[in-house]
Amino acid sequence: MISNQILQNTIDGLKGIARVELSVMDVDGKEVAATMDLGRCSRAAVDFALSPADSQEIQGYQYFKVFDEQQLEYILVVSGSGEDVYMVGKMVAFQIQNLLVAYKERFDKDNFIKNLLLDNLLLVDIYSRAKKLHIQTDTPRVVMIVECDNGRDNNALELTRGHFGAGSKDFVTVVDENSVIIVKDLSEAAANREIEKAAENLQSSLEKEGLRNVRIAYGTVVREIKEVSRSYKEAKMALDVGKIFFDERNIIAYNQLGIGRLIYQLPIPLCKMFIREIFGGKSPDDFDEETLITIDKFFENSLNVSETSRQLFIHRNTLVYRLDKLQKSTGLDLRVFEDAITFKIALMVVKYMKYIENSQY
């Protein structure tokens, strides 16, 4: 169904071209959109709706029926009489008819894409409905998810649709209140850099429109329409994992998640058991700020003692003392690769547990 605002904008534009007053009414004679008050035509519009005629002139006004798949949807009233006004009315009715078809097709496609993303369709239905809607089934696609702090206030859906343009083969939709989903059509030779560039352009465009803290995640490229839901699930995971382990990055891909992808799929009881094994009754939160900064910088410099002490502006022996102290309290020597890996994973597990705990409130 066309929104009243779209109808109003359409007949306002057509009035500016044709120089005639227009009114669109429903089958009950209620005005939906108009360039002037033609309420006095309401009764005549109802009578006309019940008649077998497709168009009729009544007391100086031209009446036209607008159908949606043989179902009467609107009555168009045009002020004036004569051949010229009649032709204008026919063209306006035709335009509204085309709008009905276009918006219905858009609604049907949007509904199809939503069900496709959510795995609500049988395999045979996917291909039959795609054929009816003229959607290619074997073109490369990737699913991108956009999330921002003030998307609902600034209508992120329409801004994203505007970015890709009306003639685009990309589908833009929503399945919840928090994010916008793009099923992006790609070229045959699509590379990760092309997807990354598209994400960067979208982020820049949305931020220029006033959206804050725009985050974009995307899955892997799929070549069959039935696999679009897999790319969507990957993008969702990338968005969550990115928030936990890569909070400094606004764009994240599923194939860039590394070990974070594995940790994200661990059950919480197993995580708690692992942390107890590593730290006993302690938690990395119990370490003082100086120790945490030292640990982060040591990992950042690939376990290089000299470079870490230089960047921390401390003597090498001071750093060694801190690492020895940490070894006594945890039993892990970060200068030993295996212990460093264990400690790094433990820190990531704790971060994951905190995220899950906070997301439950």
SERO-4910 file (N, C-alpha, C, O; in steps of 0.05 Angstrom, whole numbers):
BEGIN
 pado doro    nc1    nc2    nc3   cac1   cac2   cac3    cc1    cc2    cc3    oc1    oc2    oc3
  Met    A     17    -24      0      0      0      0     18     25      0     38     26     15
  Ile    A     10     44    -17     25     70    -17     18     86      7     -5     87     16
  Ser    A     38     99     19     32    117     41     17    142     32     21    150      9
  Asn    A      2    154     49    -13    178     42      7    201     34      0    217     17
  Gln    A     30    201     47     50    222     41     60    219     13     64    239     -1
  Ile    A     65    194      4     74    189    -23     53    198    -43     59    211    -63
  Leu    A     28    192    -38      6    200    -55      4    230    -56      1    242    -78
  Gln    A      6    243    -33      4    272    -32     27    285    -49     22    304    -64
  Asn    A     51    275    -45     74    286    -60     70    282    -90     77    300   -107
  Thr    A     58    260    -98     54    253   -126     34    272   -139     39    284   -160
  Ile    A     11    276   -126    -10    293   -138     -2    322   -136    -11    338   -153
  Asp    A     14    330   -116     24    357   -115     41    363   -140     39    384   -152
  Gly    A     58    344   -146     76    347   -170     60    347   -195     66    362   -214
  Leu    A     40    329   -197     24    328   -221      7    353   -225      2    362   -248
  Lys    A     -3    364   -203    -18    389   -205      0    412   -216     -9    428   -232
  Gly    A     25    412   -207     43    433   -217     48    431   -247     54    451   -260
  Ile    A     46    406   -257     50    402   -286     24    408   -302     24    422   -322
  Ala    A      1    396   -292    -24    396   -307    -41    420   -301    -60    427   -316
  Arg    A    -36    434   -279    -52    458   -271    -81    451   -266    -98    467   -273
  Val    A    -87    429   -254   -114    422   -246   -114    412   -217    -93    402   -207
  Glu    A   -137    415   -204   -139    406   -176   -146    376   -176   -162    367   -192
  Leu    A   -134    362   -157   -137    333   -156   -144    324   -127   -135    337   -108
  Ser    A   -158    302   -126   -164    290   -100   -165    260   -103   -176    250   -122
  Val    A   -152    246    -84   -153    217    -84   -169    208    -59   -163    216    -37
  Met    A   -190    192    -64   -207    182    -42   -207    152    -42   -202    139    -62
  Asp    A   -213    141    -18   -216    112    -16   -244    105    -25   -260    122    -32
  Val    A   -251     79    -25   -277     70    -36   -300     79    -19   -323     78    -27
  Asp    A   -294     89      6   -315     99     24   -319    129     22   -334    141     37
  Gly    A   -304    141      3   -307    170     -1   -290    187     18   -294    211     19
  Lys    A   -272    174     32   -254    189     51   -230    199     36   -216    183     22
  Glu    A   -224    224     39   -202    237     25   -175    226     36   -170    226     60
  Val    A   -158    217     18   -132    206     25   -110    227     20    -91    230     36
  Ala    A   -112    240     -3    -93    261    -10   -107    280    -29   -124    272    -45
  Ala    A   -100    306    -28   -114    325    -45    -98    351    -48    -82    358    -30
  Thr    A   -102    365    -70    -90    391    -74   -108    413    -65   -100    436    -62
  Met    A   -134    407    -61   -153    426    -50   -176    410    -39   -179    386    -45
  Asp    A   -192    422    -22   -215    408    -10   -237    402    -30   -250    420    -40
  Leu    A   -239    376    -36   -261    367    -53   -280    349    -38   -291    330    -49
  Gly    A   -283    355    -12   -300    338      5   -329    336     -5   -342    317      1
  Arg    A   -338    357    -19   -365    357    -29   -370    335    -50   -392    329    -57
  Cys    A   -347    324    -60   -349    302    -80   -350    274    -67   -352    254    -81
  Ser    A   -350    274    -40   -348    248    -27   -371    230    -33   -367    206    -39
  Arg    A   -396    240    -31   -419    224    -36   -420    214    -65   -426    190    -70
  Ala    A   -413    231    -84   -412    223   -112   -391    202   -117   -394    184   -133
  Ala    A   -368    204   -102   -347    185   -105   -356    157    -97   -349    137   -109
  Val    A   -371    156    -74   -381    130    -65   -401    118    -85   -399     94    -91
  Asp    A   -418    134    -96   -437    125   -116   -422    115   -141   -429     95   -153
  Phe    A   -402    130   -149   -386    122   -172   -371     96   -167   -369     79   -186
  Ala    A   -362     92   -143   -348     67   -136   -366     43   -140   -356     21   -147
  Leu    A   -391     46   -135   -410     24   -137   -420     20   -165   -433     -1   -171
  Ser    A   -415     39   -183   -424     37   -211   -405     20   -227   -382     15   -219
  Pro    A   -414     10   -250   -396     -7   -267   -377     10   -284   -359     -2   -296
  Ala    A   -380     36   -284   -363     53   -301   -334     55   -290   -330     55   -266
  Asp    A   -314     58   -308   -287     62   -300   -280     92   -298   -261    100   -283
  Ser    A   -295    109   -312   -292    138   -310   -319    151   -315   -336    139   -329
  Gln    A   -323    175   -304   -349    188   -307   -346    218   -300   -330    225   -282
  Glu    A   -361    234   -314   -362    263   -308   -388    268   -292   -410    262   -302
  Ile    A   -385    281   -268   -408    287   -252   -406    316   -242   -388    322   -227
  Gln    A   -424    333   -250   -426    360   -241   -400    375   -242   -391    387   -223
  Gly    A   -387    374   -265   -362    389   -269   -337    376   -258   -316    389   -257
  Tyr    A   -338    352   -249   -314    337   -239   -312    311   -255   -332    298   -261
  Gln    A   -287    303   -260   -282    277   -273   -274    257   -251   -257    262   -234
  Tyr    A   -286    233   -252   -281    212   -233   -268    188   -247   -277    180   -269
  Phe    A   -247    177   -235   -233    154   -247   -228    133   -225   -223    140   -202
  Lys    A   -230    108   -233   -224     86   -215   -195     77   -218   -184     76   -240
  Val    A   -182     72   -195   -155     62   -195   -155     34   -182   -163     31   -159
  Phe    A   -146     14   -197   -148    -14   -188   -120    -24   -179    -99    -15   -189
  Asp    A   -121    -43   -161    -97    -58   -153   -104    -88   -158   -117   -100   -141
  Glu    A    -94    -98   -180   -100   -126   -188   -130   -131   -188   -140   -150   -175
  Gln    A   -144   -115   -203   -173   -117   -207   -189   -110   -181   -214   -113   -181
  Gln    A   -176   -102   -160   -189    -94   -136   -190    -64   -135   -169    -51   -136
  Leu    A   -214    -52   -133   -216    -23   -132   -202    -12   -107   -209    -20    -84
  Glu    A   -183      6   -111   -167     16    -89   -173     45    -83   -176     53    -60
  Tyr    A   -174     62   -104   -178     91   -100   -198    102   -121   -202     90   -142
  Ile    A   -209    125   -114   -225    141   -132   -209    167   -136   -203    181   -117
  Leu    A   -202    173   -161   -189    198   -168   -210    218   -177   -226    212   -195
  Val    A   -209    242   -166   -228    263   -174   -211    286   -185   -192    296   -173
  Val    A   -218    295   -210   -204    317   -223   -224    340   -227   -245    336   -238
  Ser    A   -216    364   -219   -234    387   -222   -234    396   -251   -212    401   -262
  Gly    A   -258    399   -263   -260    409   -290   -273    389   -308   -277    366   -301
  Ser    A   -279    397   -333   -291    380   -352   -277    384   -379   -261    402   -382
  Gly    A   -284    368   -399   -273    371   -425   -252    350   -431   -243    335   -413
  Glu    A   -244    348   -456   -225    327   -465   -198    330   -452   -186    310   -445
  Asp    A   -188    355   -449   -161    358   -437   -161    348   -408   -142    335   -400
  Val    A   -181    356   -393   -182    347   -365   -185    317   -363   -173    304   -346
  Tyr    A   -200    305   -381   -204    276   -382   -177    263   -386   -170    243   -373
  Met    A   -161    273   -405   -135    261   -411   -116    264   -387   -100    246   -381
  Val    A   -117    287   -374   -101    291   -350   -108    270   -329    -91    258   -316
  Gly    A   -134    267   -325   -144    247   -305   -135    219   -311   -127    204   -293
  Lys    A   -136    211   -337   -127    185   -345    -97    181   -339    -89    159   -330
  Met    A    -81    201   -344    -52    199   -339    -46    198   -309    -29    183   -300
  Val    A    -61    214   -293    -57    214   -264    -65    186   -253    -51    175   -236
  Ala    A    -88    176   -262    -96    149   -253    -76    128   -260    -71    110   -245
  Phe    A    -65    130   -284    -45    111   -293    -20    113   -276     -8     93   -269
  Gln    A    -12    138   -268     12    141   -251      7    129   -224     25    115   -213
  Ile    A    -16    133   -212    -22    121   -186    -23     91   -188    -14     77   -170
  Gln    A    -34     81   -210    -35     52   -215     -6     41   -215     -1     20   -203
  Asn    A     12     54   -229     40     45   -230     53     47   -202     69     29   -195
  Leu    A     46     67   -187     57     69   -160     48     45   -143     64     34   -128
  Leu    A     23     38   -145     12     14   -131     28    -11   -137     36    -26   -120
  Val    A     33    -15   -163     48    -38   -172     77    -38   -161     87    -58   -151
  Ala    A     89    -14   -164    117    -12   -155    120    -16   -125    138    -31   -116
  Tyr    A    102     -4   -109    105     -7    -80     97    -34    -71    108    -44    -51
  Lys    A     78    -47    -85     71    -74    -77     94    -93    -83    100   -111    -67
  Glu    A    108    -89   -106    131   -106   -113    153   -101    -93    167   -120    -85
  Arg    A    157    -76    -85    178    -70    -65    171    -83    -39    189    -94    -26
  Phe    A    145    -82    -31    137    -95     -6    141   -125     -8    151   -138     11
  Asp    A    133   -137    -30    137   -166    -34    166   -174    -33    173   -195    -21
  Lys    A    183   -158    -46    212   -165    -46    223   -162    -18    239   -178     -9
  Asp    A    215   -141     -4    224   -136     23    216   -159     41    232   -169     57
  Asn    A    191   -168     39    181   -190     55    197   -216     48    203   -231     66
  Phe    A    202   -220     23    217   -244     14    246   -243     26    255   -264     36
  Ile    A    259   -220     24    286   -218     35    287   -223     65    305   -236     75
  Lys    A    268   -212     79    267   -216    108    264   -246    115    279   -256    132
  Asn    A    246   -259    102    242   -288    107    266   -304     98    273   -325    111
  Leu    A    280   -295     77    304   -308     68    326   -306     89    340   -326     95
  Leu    A    329   -282    100    350   -278    120    345   -294    145    364   -304    158
  Leu    A    320   -297    153    312   -310    178    308   -340    174    299   -354    193
  Asp    A    314   -351    151    311   -379    145    282   -389    148    277   -411    158
  Asn    A    263   -372    140    235   -379    143    223   -391    117    198   -396    116
  Leu    A    239   -397     97    229   -407     72    240   -435     66    263   -441     71
  Leu    A    223   -452     54    233   -477     43    249   -473     18    246   -452      5
  Leu    A    268   -491     12    285   -488    -10    270   -484    -36    277   -466    -52
  Val    A    249   -500    -40    233   -497    -65    219   -470    -67    216   -459    -89
  Asp    A    211   -459    -43    198   -433    -43    217   -410    -49    210   -390    -62
  Ile    A    242   -414    -41    262   -393    -46    265   -388    -76    263   -365    -85
  Tyr    A    268   -409    -91    273   -406   -120    248   -398   -135    249   -383   -154
  Ser    A    224   -409   -127    200   -402   -141    192   -373   -136    184   -359   -155
  Arg    A    195   -363   -111    188   -335   -105    208   -316   -118    201   -295   -127
  Ala    A    234   -324   -117    254   -307   -130    249   -303   -160    253   -282   -171
  Lys    A    240   -325   -172    233   -323   -201    210   -304   -206    211   -288   -224
  Lys    A    189   -306   -189    165   -289   -192    172   -260   -188    161   -242   -201
  Leu    A    191   -255   -170    199   -227   -163    222   -217   -180    232   -195   -176
  His    A    231   -233   -200    252   -226   -218    278   -220   -203    292   -200   -209
  Ile    A    284   -237   -184    309   -234   -168    328   -257   -177    321   -280   -177
  Gln    A    352   -249   -186    372   -269   -194    379   -287   -171    382   -278   -148
  Thr    A    383   -313   -177    388   -332   -156    418   -340   -155    426   -353   -135
  Asp    A    434   -334   -175    461   -344   -176    482   -322   -178    503   -326   -189
  Thr    A    476   -298   -168    495   -276   -169    509   -274   -142    497   -280   -121
  Pro    A    535   -265   -141    549   -262   -116    537   -240    -99    531   -219   -108
  Arg    A    534   -247    -73    522   -227    -54    537   -229    -27    549   -250    -21
  Val    A    535   -208    -12    545   -209     16    525   -193     33    513   -174     24
  Val    A    522   -202     58    503   -188     76    519   -170     94    539   -178    106
  Met    A    510   -145     96    522   -125    114    501   -116    135    478   -114    128
  Ile    A    510   -112    159    493   -102    180    503    -76    190    527    -73    196
  Val    A    485    -56    192    493    -29    201    479    -24    228    455    -28    231
  Glu    A    494    -14    247    483     -7    273    495     19    282    518     25    277
  Cys    A    479     36    294    489     62    304    473     70    329    453     58    336
  Asp    A    483     91    342    471     99    368    444    113    365    427    110    383
  Asn    A    440    127    343    415    143    341    401    137    315    389    154    302
  Gly    A    402    111    306    390    104    280    360    107    280    349    116    259
  Arg    A    346    101    302    317    103    302    308    132    300    288    138    287
  Asp    A    323    149    313    315    178    312    320    190    285    305    207    276
  Asn    A    341    181    271    348    193    245    341    176    221    350    182    199
  Asn    A    323    156    225    313    140    203    336    128    187    339    134    163
  Ala    A    351    111    200    374     98    187    367     82    163    382     80    144
  Leu    A    343     69    163    334     52    141    332     69    115    344     61     95
  Glu    A    318     91    116    314    107     92    341    120     83    345    124     59
  Leu    A    357    128    102    383    140     95    401    119     81    415    126     62
  Thr    A    400     94     90    415     73     78    405     67     50    420     64     31
  Arg    A    378     66     47    366     62     21    374     85      2    379     80    -22
  Gly    A    374    109     12    381    132     -4    410    130    -13    417    139    -36
  His    A    428    119      3    456    117     -4    460     98    -28    476    104    -46
  Phe    A    445     76    -28    449     57    -50    433     64    -75    439     54    -96
  Gly    A    412     81    -72    398     91    -95    375     72   -104    375     48    -98
  Ala    A    355     84   -117    331     70   -125    336     48   -146    323     27   -146
  Gly    A    356     53   -163    361     34   -185    380     12   -178    388     -4   -195
  Ser    A    388     11   -153    408     -9   -144    396    -37   -143    372    -40   -138
  Lys    A    413    -57   -147    404    -85   -144    407    -95   -115    399   -117   -109
  Asp    A    417    -77    -98    420    -84    -69    393    -82    -55    376    -66    -62
  Phe    A    389    -99    -35    365    -99    -19    372    -88      9    391    -97     21
  Val    A    356    -69     18    360    -57     44    334    -61     60    312    -54     51
  Thr    A    337    -73     84    313    -79    100    320    -79    130    343    -74    137
  Val    A    301    -85    147    305    -88    175    290   -113    185    269   -120    174
  Val    A    301   -126    205    287   -148    218    284   -144    248    270   -159    262
  Asp    A    296   -122    258    292   -114    286    295    -84    288    299    -70    268
  Glu    A    293    -73    312    294    -44    316    323    -33    318    326     -9    318
  Asn    A    343    -50    319    369    -41    326    388    -38    302    408    -24    304
  Ser    A    382    -51    279    401    -51    257    387    -50    230    364    -57    227
  Val    A    403    -43    210    394    -43    182    411    -64    168    435    -66    172
  Ile    A    398    -79    150    411   -101    136    412    -95    106    392    -87     94
  Ile    A    435    -99     95    439    -96     66    447   -122     54    467   -134     62
  Val    A    432   -132     34    440   -155     18    452   -143     -7    438   -135    -25
  Lys    A    479   -142     -8    493   -127    -29    500   -145    -52    511   -166    -49
  Asp    A    492   -135    -76    499   -149   -101    527   -142   -109    535   -119   -108
  Leu    A    543   -162   -116    572   -158   -122    578   -165   -151    563   -179   -164
  Ser    A    600   -155   -160    610   -162   -186    622   -190   -185    628   -200   -163
  Glu    A    625   -203   -208    636   -230   -209    664   -232   -197    671   -251   -185
  Ala    A    679   -210   -201    707   -210   -192    710   -196   -165    731   -185   -159
  Ala    A    688   -197   -149    688   -182   -124    711   -192   -106    714   -216   -102
  Ala    A    725   -173    -95    746   -179    -75    738   -166    -49    721   -149    -47
  Asn    A    752   -175    -28    746   -165     -1    750   -134      0    735   -121     15
  Arg    A    768   -124    -16    773    -95    -16    749    -80    -26    743    -58    -17
  Glu    A    735    -92    -46    711    -79    -57    690    -77    -36    676    -56    -34
  Ile    A    686    -98    -20    666    -98      1    674    -78     23    657    -63     33
  Glu    A    700    -78     30    710    -60     50    705    -31     42    698    -14     58
  Lys    A    710    -25     16    707      2      6    677     10      7    671     33     14
  Ala    A    660     -9      0    631     -3      1    622      3     30    606     21     34
  Ala    A    633    -12     49    627     -7     77    637     20     86    624     34    101
  Glu    A    661     27     78    673     53     86    656     76     74    651     96     88
  Asn    A    648     73     49    632     95     37    605     98     51    595    120     55
  Leu    A    593     75     58    567     76     72    570     89    100    554    105    108
  Gln    A    591     81    114    596     93    140    599    123    139    587    138    154
  Ser    A    615    132    119    620    160    116    594    175    109    589    197    119
  Ser    A    578    163     91    553    175     83    534    178    106    521    199    109
  Leu    A    531    157    122    512    158    145    521    178    166    505    191    179
  Glu    A    547    179    171    557    198    191    553    227    182    549    245    199
  Lys    A    555    232    156    550    259    146    520    266    150    514    290    152
  Glu    A    503    246    151    474    251    155    467    254    185    444    257    192
  Gly    A    487    252    202    483    257    231    481    232    248    476    234    272
  Leu    A    485    208    236    485    183    252    511    181    268    532    188    257
  Arg    A    509    172    292    533    171    310    542    142    314    526    124    316
  Asn    A    569    140    315    581    114    322    571     92    304    560     71    313
  Val    A    573     96    278    563     76    258    582     52    258    606     55    254
  Arg    A    571     28    262    586      3    261    575    -14    239    551    -18    237
  Ile    A    593    -25    223    585    -42    201    599    -69    202    624    -70    205
  Ala    A    584    -91    200    596   -117    199    586   -132    174    563   -127    166
  Tyr    A    602   -150    163    593   -165    140    603   -193    140    624   -199    152
  Gly    A    588   -211    127    595   -239    126    612   -246    102    625   -228     91
  Thr    A    612   -271     94    628   -279     71    610   -278     46    586   -277     48
  Val    A    623   -277     23    608   -276     -3    596   -303     -9    608   -324     -6
  Val    A    570   -302    -17    556   -327    -25    547   -324    -54    543   -302    -63
  Arg    A    545   -346    -68    539   -345    -96    511   -356   -103    503   -355   -126
  Glu    A    497   -367    -83    470   -377    -87    452   -363    -68    459   -358    -45
  Ile    A    428   -357    -77    409   -341    -60    402   -357    -35    396   -344    -14
  Lys    A    402   -383    -36    395   -399    -13    415   -396     10    409   -402     33
  Glu    A    439   -386      3    461   -383     23    462   -355     36    479   -350     53
  Val    A    444   -338     28    444   -310     39    440   -310     69    453   -294     83
  Ser    A    424   -329     79    420   -330    108    446   -336    123    450   -327    146
  Arg    A    463   -352    111    489   -359    123    506   -334    126    518   -329    147
  Ser    A    507   -318    104    523   -293    105    511   -274    126    526   -259    139
  Tyr    A    485   -274    129    472   -257    150    480   -266    178    486   -249    195
  Lys    A    480   -292    183    488   -302    210    517   -295    215    524   -289    238
  Glu    A    533   -297    195    562   -290    198    565   -260    204    581   -253    221
  Ala    A    549   -243    191    551   -215    196    542   -208    224    554   -191    238
  Lys    A    521   -222    234    511   -218    261    533   -225    281    538   -211    300
  Met    A    546   -248    276    568   -256    294    591   -236    294    602   -229    314
  Ala    A    597   -227    269    619   -207    267    613   -182    282    631   -170    294
  Leu    A    587   -173    281    580   -149    296    583   -152    326    594   -135    339
  Asp    A    575   -175    337    577   -180    365    606   -184    373    616   -172    393
  Val    A    621   -200    358    649   -205    365    665   -180    363    684   -175    378
  Gly    A    658   -163    343    672   -138    339    669   -120    364    687   -106    372
  Lys    A    645   -120    375    640   -103    399    656   -113    423    665    -97    439
  Ile    A    660   -139    424    675   -150    447    705   -146    445    718   -136    463
  Phe    A    716   -155    422    745   -156    420    758   -135    402    782   -131    402
  Phe    A    741   -121    385    752   -101    367    737    -75    369    729    -64    348
  Asp    A    732    -66    393    715    -43    397    727    -17    385    713      3    382
  Glu    A    752    -18    378    764      6    365    759      7    335    765     27    322
  Arg    A    747    -14    324    742    -16    295    713    -12    289    696    -25    302
  Asn    A    706      5    270    678      9    263    669     -9    240    645    -12    236
  Ile    A    688    -21    226    681    -40    204    695    -66    209    719    -67    213
  Ile    A    680    -88    210    692   -114    216    680   -135    198    656   -136    193
  Ala    A    697   -153    189    688   -175    171    689   -201    186    705   -205    205
  Tyr    A    672   -220    179    671   -246    192    698   -261    190    706   -274    209
  Asn    A    711   -258    167    736   -272    163    760   -258    177    783   -265    172
  Gln    A    755   -237    192    776   -223    207    774   -227    237    788   -214    253
  Leu    A    756   -245    246    751   -248    275    772   -264    290    774   -262    314
  Gly    A    786   -281    275    807   -297    288    797   -314    311    775   -326    309
  Ile    A    812   -315    332    805   -332    356    780   -321    370    768   -336    385
  Gly    A    774   -296    365    749   -285    378    725   -300    369    706   -303    385
  Arg    A    724   -310    344    702   -326    334    698   -352    350    676   -360    356
  Leu    A    721   -364    357    719   -389    373    710   -384    401    693   -399    412
  Ile    A    721   -363    414    713   -357    441    684   -350    443    670   -357    463
  Tyr    A    674   -335    423    646   -327    423    626   -351    424    604   -348    433
  Gln    A    635   -373    414    618   -397    413    621   -416    437    609   -437    437
  Leu    A    637   -408    456    641   -425    480    618   -421    499    608   -398    503
  Pro    A    608   -442    512    588   -439    533    599   -426    557    623   -431    564
  Ile    A    584   -410    571    593   -395    594    604   -413    616    625   -406    628
  Pro    A    591   -436    623    602   -453    644    630   -463    638    647   -465    656
  Leu    A    636   -468    613    663   -477    605    682   -454    608    705   -458    616
  Cys    A    674   -429    602    691   -406    605    698   -402    634    721   -396    641
  Lys    A    678   -404    652    683   -401    680    703   -422    691    720   -416    707
  Met    A    700   -446    681    718   -468    690    746   -462    681    765   -466    696
  Phe    A    750   -452    656    776   -445    646    789   -423    662    813   -425    668
  Ile    A    774   -402    668    785   -380    684    793   -389    712    814   -380    722
  Arg    A    777   -406    724    785   -416    751    811   -432    749    828   -430    767
  Glu    A    815   -447    728    840   -462    724    864   -444    721    886   -450    731
  Ile    A    860   -422    707    883   -404    702    889   -385    725    912   -382    733
  Phe    A    868   -373    736    872   -352    757    864   -361    785    867   -345    803
  Gly    A    855   -385    788    845   -393    814    820   -378    821    801   -377    806
  Gly    A    820   -365    844    797   -349    852    799   -320    843    781   -304    850
  Lys    A    820   -314    828    824   -286    820    812   -281    792    802   -299    778
  Ser    A    813   -256    784    805   -248    757    823   -226    748    835   -211    764
  Pro    A    827   -223    722    844   -201    712    835   -173    722    851   -154    722
  Asp    A    809   -171    729    799   -146    741    813   -139    767    813   -116    776
  Asp    A    824   -160    780    836   -156    806    864   -144    804    875   -133    823
  Phe    A    876   -145    780    902   -133    776    901   -103    776    881    -91    768
  Asp    A    922    -90    786    922    -61    787    926    -50    759    935    -64    741
  Glu    A    920    -24    755    922    -12    729    950    -13    717    953    -17    693
  Glu    A    970    -10    734    998    -11    724   1004    -39    712   1016    -40    691
  Thr    A    994    -60    725    999    -87    715    984    -92    689    996   -103    670
  Leu    A    960    -82    687    944    -86    663    956    -71    639    957    -82    617
  Ile    A    966    -47    644    979    -31    622   1004    -45    613   1010    -46    589
  Thr    A   1019    -56    632   1044    -71    626   1038    -95    609   1051   -100    589
  Ile    A   1017   -110    616   1009   -134    601   1001   -127    573   1010   -139    553
  Asp    A    984   -106    570    975    -98    543    998    -90    525    999    -97    502
  Lys    A   1016    -74    536   1039    -64    521   1058    -87    513   1070    -86    492
  Phe    A   1061   -106    531   1079   -129    526   1068   -146    503   1083   -155    486
  Phe    A   1042   -150    503   1030   -165    481   1031   -149    455   1035   -160    433
  Glu    A   1027   -123    458   1027   -105    434   1054   -106    420   1055   -103    395
  Asn    A   1075   -110    436   1102   -111    425   1113   -139    421   1137   -144    421
  Ser    A   1094   -158    418   1101   -186    412   1122   -198    432   1140   -211    423
  Leu    A   1118   -192    458   1133   -203    480   1162   -194    479   1180   -207    490
  Asn    A   1167   -171    468   1194   -159    466   1199   -142    491   1187   -121    494
  Val    A   1217   -151    509   1221   -137    534   1233   -110    530   1224    -90    542
  Ser    A   1253   -108    513   1267    -82    508   1249    -61    497   1248    -38    507
  Glu    A   1233    -68    476   1215    -49    464   1192    -41    483   1184    -18    483
  Thr    A   1183    -60    499   1161    -54    518   1171    -35    539   1157    -16    546
  Ser    A   1194    -39    550   1205    -22    571   1210      6    560   1206     26    574
  Arg    A   1219      7    535   1224     34    522   1198     49    519   1197     73    525
  Gln    A   1177     36    510   1151     50    506   1137     57    532   1122     76    533
  Leu    A   1143     42    553   1131     48    579   1148     68    595   1140     76    617
  Phe    A   1172     75    584   1191     94    597   1199     83    624   1200     98    644
  Ile    A   1205     57    625   1215     45    650   1240     29    644   1245     22    621
  His    A   1256     24    664   1281      8    661   1273    -21    655   1253    -31    663
  Arg    A   1290    -34    639   1286    -62    632   1282    -79    657   1265    -97    658
  Asn    A   1298    -74    678   1296    -90    702   1269    -86    717   1259   -104    729
  Thr    A   1258    -62    714   1232    -56    726   1210    -73    712   1193    -84    726
  Leu    A   1212    -75    686   1193    -92    671   1196   -121    679   1176   -135    683
  Val    A   1221   -130    681   1226   -158    688   1214   -163    716   1203   -185    721
  Tyr    A   1217   -144    734   1206   -147    761   1176   -150    761   1165   -167    774
  Arg    A   1163   -133    744   1133   -135    742   1125   -162    731   1105   -174    740
  Leu    A   1139   -172    711   1132   -198    699   1137   -221    719   1122   -240    719
  Asp    A   1158   -218    734   1164   -239    755   1141   -239    776   1133   -260    785
  Lys    A   1133   -215    783   1111   -212    803   1085   -224    793   1071   -238    808
  Leu    A   1080   -220    767   1056   -231    754   1058   -262    753   1038   -276    757
  Gln    A   1082   -272    749   1086   -301    747   1080   -314    775   1069   -336    776
  Lys    A   1089   -300    796   1084   -311    823   1055   -313    830   1046   -331    843
  Ser    A   1039   -293    820   1011   -292    828    994   -310    810    972   -318    819
  Thr    A   1003   -315    785    986   -331    767    998   -358    759    984   -375    749
  Gly    A   1024   -360    762   1038   -384    753   1044   -384    724   1053   -404    713
  Leu    A   1040   -361    710   1045   -358    682   1067   -338    677   1066   -315    686
  Asp    A   1087   -346    661   1109   -328    654   1104   -318    626   1105   -333    606
  Leu    A   1097   -293    623   1090   -282    597   1113   -281    578   1109   -275    554
  Arg    A   1138   -286    587   1160   -287    569   1162   -314    555   1177   -317    535
  Val    A   1147   -333    565   1145   -360    552   1121   -360    534   1098   -354    542
  Phe    A   1125   -366    509   1104   -364    488   1079   -379    496   1057   -368    494
  Glu    A   1081   -403    506   1057   -419    512   1041   -406    535   1017   -405    534
  Asp    A   1056   -396    555   1042   -383    578   1029   -357    568   1007   -350    577
  Ala    A   1043   -343    550   1032   -318    539   1006   -323    524    987   -308    527
  Ile    A   1006   -344    508    982   -351    493    959   -357    512    936   -348    508
  Thr    A    965   -373    533    944   -380    552    933   -356    566    909   -353    569
  Phe    A    951   -338    574    942   -313    587    925   -296    569    905   -284    578
  Lys    A    934   -293    544    919   -276    524    891   -287    520    872   -272    519
  Ile    A    889   -313    517    863   -325    513    845   -321    538    821   -316    536
  Ala    A    857   -324    561    842   -320    586    831   -292    588    808   -288    596
  Leu    A    847   -272    580    837   -244    580    814   -241    561    795   -226    567
  Met    A    815   -253    538    794   -251    518    768   -265    529    746   -256    524
  Val    A    772   -288    542    749   -302    553    735   -286    575    710   -285    575
  Val    A    750   -272    591    739   -255    612    723   -232    599    701   -225    608
  Lys    A    734   -221    578    721   -199    564    694   -209    552    674   -195    553
  Tyr    A    694   -233    541    670   -245    530    649   -250    551    626   -244    547
  Met    A    658   -260    574    639   -266    596    626   -240    606    602   -239    612
  Lys    A    641   -218    607    630   -192    616    609   -183    596    588   -173    604
  Tyr    A    615   -186    570    596   -177    550    570   -192    552    548   -180    551
  Ile    A    572   -218    555    547   -235    557    532   -227    582    507   -225    582
  Glu    A    546   -223    604    533   -215    629    518   -188    626    496   -185    635
  Asn    A    532   -169    614    519   -142    611    496   -142    591    477   -127    595
  Ser    A    497   -159    571    476   -160    551    451   -173    561    430   -171    549
  Gln    A    452   -187    584    429   -200    596    413   -181    613    391   -188    622
  Tyr    A    423   -157    617    408   -137    633    397   -115    616    384    -97    627
***
